[in-house]
Amino acid sequence: MTSILRMMNPNLTTGKIHHKESPIFVRAKESKHQLQWRFSYKQGSLRTPEATATTTETEARETNTKTYDDKMLNNYVPVYVMLQLGIITNDNVLANKDKIKKQLKKLKQSQVDGVMVDVWWGIVESKGPKQYQWSAYRDLFEIVQSYGLKLQAIMSFHQCGGNIGDDVNIPIPKWVLEIGDSNPDIFYTNKNGNRNKECLSLSVDNLSLFKGRTAVEMYRDYMKSFRENMEDFISSGVIIDIEVGLGPAGELRYPSYSETQGWVFPGIGEFQCYDKYLRADYEEEVRRIGHPEWKLPENAGEYNDIPEATGFFEYSNGTYLKEEGKFFLSWYSKKLLLHGDQILDEANKVFLGCKLKLAAKVSGIHWWYKSDSHAAELTAGYYNLKNRDGYRAIAKMMGRHHAILNFTCLEMKNTEQPAKAKCGPQELVQQVLSCGWREGIEVAGENALPRFDRNGYNQIILNARPNGINQDGKPRMFGFTYLRLSDKLLSEPNFTTFKMFLKRMHANQEYCSEPEMYNHELLPLERSKTDESLENFIEETKPIEPYSWLEESDMSIRPFESVLSLLGSIVLRNNA
């Protein structure tokens, strides 16, 4: 074993190391009965902890002082793990309880802060209007609580199935779908008349089409019932976060790129505003401004087109550059913003006074980001161009309701993407996170696709603390949720690498059970702000200077580090 470690790190015997921050296993004591290894850090500086083979008692006392902990805790980013999509079955049953308990126990031992779970509308209210069945979720929450884990609950008003990574099918409530059989315009519709039943169109937010209720009233009643039935988990501090679903995949966007409609990456997607209600709304708006001849786009291509193949997104003379196109894009994005604002306002009223955070998710549409038209973002409802920031108003809207902006694709690097798609995940993350921080709101994030490698983890660590470890801990993400729990994550060497990632996100601190120690104190939710009209900041689109980003995290997981850690743990286990 010693020879293997020395071969991988020839400086092992001297305690030196090639890479800053990399832990090494050092021989602490050897006898004919037992070989012991220990994991050692020496605090060389606040920014760059370095490995060492020995630590004196004086040094140990210095590195464990309250001052050191306080400084590092300012940089602590809590990590949650998304539970399986189908952890509650379509029959509203918590299946495989024993396996779930084993998995949660292992997560707890790894020092994860908590878990996130979809609370599916299509399961809980499947029997009929206001016939809520919460028992399976209560069973799950009790297990989560028993392991001392925190819980982020998603109000999932969308279908599971049809998005990237979906491996189960959970439709929206059957009785809602039946209403759509006779009135298909309750669903998002593309220019060819194809309906997307993944979620309800924002056009019916305020129409009483659902057994006497509007869509927003259904969402409100669902959240109200959740609060009433989960009050004990909220008051005890188990549930700390309510993420409010605002569209497909729970995200604030139009379903412009759905695999059920034939979309394949990196297609530009299609506008989703051709149901009769949105069509009528647009016709009324263009008449109001004196342009009744303006129509909804018919030249924006199809799901898998590239921008230059369409008249709307053509880079030099596309419709998106003309007054007609600009008006349409403003209207399209404004409708989405108003949709999110209204539902978050209802969520704020429902959970008013609870010690938890509201959150909403924005999709990381990184393909075609480096093209002039940003076509994939535009079809999704994000009116974002080089000279127009499409995320500032979203950040302001979320701040209005004291909500966290949850963003995706934090694990991605430009070099991992196909050049033909003109992707810019790194610049997109920098733009959106900076928007949130500049507007004074909390920002959290997720990975878009499962990753088990140190490169993906290192990119997440960098985005969580783009300026690295510092005394103030700013800028810093409010939290990160890993997508998702699986047997593959819990297998080796993946799980050892994941635990190293956790340690880095925690700024090399042990798990902290008291969020106020890292400045995440949960206060009673306050009422939404009404001092500024939504209309006033819808047009705040001037690009702002993003925060600077390090090229590489100062707490990266280094080559061979997880292998060394795994080998060391095997030695300890075999000699215990």
Sequence and secondary structure as in RCSB ss.txt:
>XXXX:A:sequence
MTSILRMMNPNLTTGKIHHKESPIFVRAKESKHQLQWRFSYKQGSLRTPEATATTTETEARETNTKTYDDKMLNN
YVPVYVMLQLGIITNDNVLANKDKIKKQLKKLKQSQVDGVMVDVWWGIVESKGPKQYQWSAYRDLFEIVQSYGLK
LQAIMSFHQCGGNIGDDVNIPIPKWVLEIGDSNPDIFYTNKNGNRNKECLSLSVDNLSLFKGRTAVEMYRDYMKS
FRENMEDFISSGVIIDIEVGLGPAGELRYPSYSETQGWVFPGIGEFQCYDKYLRADYEEEVRRIGHPEWKLPENA
GEYNDIPEATGFFEYSNGTYLKEEGKFFLSWYSKKLLLHGDQILDEANKVFLGCKLKLAAKVSGIHWWYKSDSHA
AELTAGYYNLKNRDGYRAIAKMMGRHHAILNFTCLEMKNTEQPAKAKCGPQELVQQVLSCGWREGIEVAGENALP
RFDRNGYNQIILNARPNGINQDGKPRMFGFTYLRLSDKLLSEPNFTTFKMFLKRMHANQEYCSEPEMYNHELLPL
ERSKTDESLENFIEETKPIEPYSWLEESDMSIRPFESVLSLLGSIVLRNNA
>XXXX:A:secstr
 HHHHHHH TTGGGT  SSTT  EEEEEEE SS EEEEEEEE   SS  EE S   HHHHHHHTSHHHHHHHHTT
   EEEE  TTSB TTS B  HHHHHHHHHHHHHTT  EEEEEEEHHHHT SSTT    HHHHHHHHHHHHTT E
EEEEEE S BSSSTT  S B S HHHHHHHHH GGGEEE TT  EEEEEE GGGTT   BTTB HHHHHHHHHHH
HHHHSHHHHHTTSEEEEEE  SGGGBSS   S GGGT  TT        SHHHHHHHHHHHHHTT TT  S S S
  TT  GGGSTTT TTT GGGSHHHHHHHHHHHHHHHHHHHHHHHHHHHHTTT BSEEEEEE    TTTTSSS H
HHHHHT   BTTB SSHHHHHHHHHTTEEEEE  TT  GGGS GGGT  HHHHHHHHHHHHHHTT  EEEE SS 
  SHHHHHHHHHHHSTT S SS  S  SEEEES   HHHHSTTHHHHHHHHHHHHTTT    S GGGGT    B 
     SS HHHHHT           SS TT   TTHHHHHHHHHHHHHHT 
